[in-house]
Structure formats: structure tokens, C-alpha cells
Amino acid sequence: QAHIGSRLPHLFQIRRTFGAMASDALTTAGKFMFDDVLMAQKLPSAVMQRFNECLITGDPTPEEDQKVIADAIYSWARELGAIDFAHWFFPLRGGGGAVGGMLGAFKRDTLIDLDFGSKYTTKPMKACLPHERLFQGETDGSSFPNGGLRVTHSAAAFTTWDRASPPFVMDKCLYIPCAFVTHFGKCIDEKTPLLRSMDAVKASGLRLLKAINIGTDAKTMHSYLGWEQEFFVLSASMFKARPDLVNTGRTLFGKLPTRHQQGDLNYFQPIPGKVQELLDIAQDEMLKVGCPMAVKHNEVAPGQHEMSPVFRTANVSCDSNV
């Protein structure tokens, strides 16, 4: 539990500066996520069917389908003002709990490429999302924890789109949720173990269904998760006056309140006005990118609050709550 994340006070300050409150969150909910419903609307039915089948079997998406999907996502992202795209992943940083230590890693690439089909030596630029760069990317893996030194030709690491987790647009950038593995396929991220554990649960779950003769025609099984975000909200001036909070995101010194969390006078009490405004803005932004943030309330301790989303598949829930 720590003060609310670094991005939210920034949004809060911007909206207060311009005198704007959170908009009607329900009118824009999910607008900036390329979810299954939108994908079904944008893609030919045959392409959508093969895409879903590949999610179940784990087979790679056929290259021709990759091109169709990349074009559809590009057109949608451009309608929302996207200029860049980024493979968004979660490397093992080995941090000590400092604020921001669990944020995803990414580099922004502009939605352009060279027209290599041109007859001219100096190839002209064209705006696009190359299909091979949607589904897979390559980056430097040697600067992340990797278990030891590696020779130059195997120092690269690869990102691959977690196809079950929808891309979303934020700050003029198309974010593509990815797994992150080394040249030799070893995971150096937080997501790959999650995906592997989900596969293990699916395999054992299907075996169990067959063993008890229930749902024997099932082809897959999903793991669901609902994150419960608890945090303390305090003013920026008070936060900056505490070196422990600034450097670690945690309280390392100071006297505990007389009753600590033994009382319940604050629990489910009306949320203070400024905090309510902040939580409304946070909910607005989260709903836009497809996170079903549905609950806001006071917690037990003074200054402690909670936001909770509706349960959904574990990998998507993790992505949309980080």
C-alpha cells in the first residue's frame, strides 16, 4: 500500500488546472481498447474464427491473417489519434519496492516504415503498422537481469504479443501487451510465468473435466482474477516532505496512530471531496482503456481508499491494472 500511482496526480493536476472534472465515464468506457467485440466488427468472420482457434490451440496466426489484423488495428488506432506504437512488457527489474518499480517497459516506435517496393533508391516513407512488428519485436535484453553474461549474437531479447490481451491507445500511442523472452526462450519478465501457469491450469482442468465426465467437449479453460487496489492518498506537499515515501513508496519511520487500524469509523464513510474527484478521474481513464473499474470506497485507516474492478481473465486483468 502506497500513495496513488505517479500518473494519476498528473492527470488530476491537468484537469484541475483547466477547471474540468471527470467526464461521463460510461459514454467512453472501452473506447480506447481493441477488444474482442471490436475485433469481430473490424475483421472478416473467417479471419476472426481462425484467430480465436489459434488462441485455443496456441498455433501462430497465419501470416495473411496477421496482415489483415495489423491493418484493422492500425486504422482504428489512427482514428483515435495514435502516432506511435509500443510493445509493452514487464521485465524482472529486481527492484526494492520504489514507486514505479512495477510499471511496464516499452519504447515508442512511430507508425511508419519505408516503402521498399518503390523504384527509387531513397525509399519514401509510408504510414502503417507492419504486421511482423505487431506480433513480434526485438530489443536489447542484455541490460535486464538474465542470469549471466551472454555473447553479442545472443544478447537480444524478443517481445511477442499476448494475443489474448487486447491492445489499447493512450497518450497517442498504441500499446501492445507482450511477453518478453531471451534469445534462447528463457523468460525474464513477469508475464511469461503467468501465461505458462494459465496453460498449466487449463491442461489440468480439462483433464479433470474428462475424469469426472462433465463438460467433456470443452476445448479450453480460463483463469479469472480481480485486482483489489488499496492505497493512501495524501497531498503532494506532504509526500515530498517524507524522504521514506519519496524513495521507497513506503512508511519507514514515524509513530503509528493511537488505534492504528483497530477502529472502523472511516470504513465506508463518504469519500472526501478532493479524493472523490481524483478517484473519478482515475476511474474515467481506466474505463477508457478497457479496465472495468467498478468500485470506489473508503478503507479502514484514515486516508486509505480502495478501487476494485470486475473479474476477468487473469492476463487481461493484470495488464489493465498495472
Secondary structure, DSSP 8 states (H G I E B T S, - for coil): --B--THHHHHHHHHHHTT-----HHHHTTTTB--HHHHHHHS-HHHHHHHHHHHHH-----HHHHHHHHHHHHHHHHHTT--EEEEEB-B-----S-TTTT--B---EESEEE-TT-SSSS--EEE---HHHHHEEEEE-TTS--SS---GGG-EEEEEE-TTS--EEETTEEEEEEEEEETTS-B-BSHHHHHHHHHHHHHHHHHHHHHTTSSTT------EE---EEEE---HHHHHT-HHHHHHSS--SS---SSTTS--SSTT----HHHHHHHHHHHHHHHHTT--EEEEEE-SSTTEEEEEE--EEHHHHHHHH-
